[in-house]
Amino acid sequence: MNKKLEKYFLLNGKKILLIFLGFIVAIILHNLIYGLFKVYFDAHGGDEPFFFIIAVILIPIYFLICFIYTLIKKIKDKSIIKLGFIIRLVMSLILGVVFSYLIVEFTFINPMGFWILSLVCVFIVYYLSKLIY
């Protein structure tokens, strides 16, 4: 049972990239479907809900569950109680939020997705710092 949980909930660089790409694809598909059927949605009211719910609710919840599971697993294994980990984590928190702000400020990404983008940027910076440090 523990191996199955690790397969689906333990974060690594590949899984973070897949979560981020899934988030971006869901946003693009939401906007594409809305754009293609804009006349229908304008006439009947509403919006395209399926990919919107995936991007705004399901992917962030999955990411948070994975984050909490990974954090608990690392603490339980006592593999993160090191000064280097704390330095990398604080550095990645600061840089991740700054990068997210810059991305939202200077690109097409909707500011509503800022918090999920911040979490993804924090983990990307953390794993990059792990390669360097």
Beta strands, then each sheet from edge to edge (+ up, - down):
end
